[in-house]
Amino acid sequence: MTRINLLPWRETLRRERRQRFYSMAGGAAAAMAVIVLGIHLYVGGLISDQNQRNHFLKTEISHVEKKISEIKSLESEKQKLLARMDIIQQLQTQRPEIVHIFDEIPRRLPEGIYLTEITQQSNTLLIGGVAQSNARISAFMRQLDESPWFDSPRLEVIQSEDKGSVRTSRFKLSVVKTKGKTTLVEEQQDKS
């Protein structure tokens, strides 16, 4: 029987298999490294793109917030201007009222009364004066009540004074002023 030594052949086969295994493992490791590096670069690119978007959104938000603050300041200025316009419009409509009031008071004033003061507190006129009798004060209050420019006259104070043979009464009364009845001429002037 012949003996053949197969050891070197098996040894070389094992070495070749080991080299193939190591080369395949190295190739797989290299392929894995390339895949991991590719995924890392891809995810890094996505993160970079998202950071750019976030930065863009932050700058746009800051621009929009500036515009919103400008709009709010313009809105407050608009409200101030509208309030001023309302005040001016009220003054324009009230301007002829004082003329009517100062025209109406002497028309309604009966003889024997003279006025010493007239003050205004919002829509109320406080009228002070001296009368020859209390009846004249009553007549004056009735005349004011009949006027389209006044409403609700109310006597606040009345004091009698004797100066020699003459007896007078000092009085203070309040009356609410109203808009009055406008004439056709005034309505046409308001429209034009």
Secondary structure, 3 states (H helix, E strand, C coil): CCCCCCHHHHHHHHHHHHHHHHHHHHHHHHHHHHHHHHHHHHHHHHHHHHHHHHHHHHHHHHHHHHHHHHHHHHHHHHHHHHHHHHHHHHHHHHHHHHHHHHHHHHHHCCCCEEEEEEEEECCEEEEEEEECCHHHHHHHHHHHHHCCCEEEEEEEEEEEEEECCEEEEEEEEEEEECCCCCCHHHHHHHHC
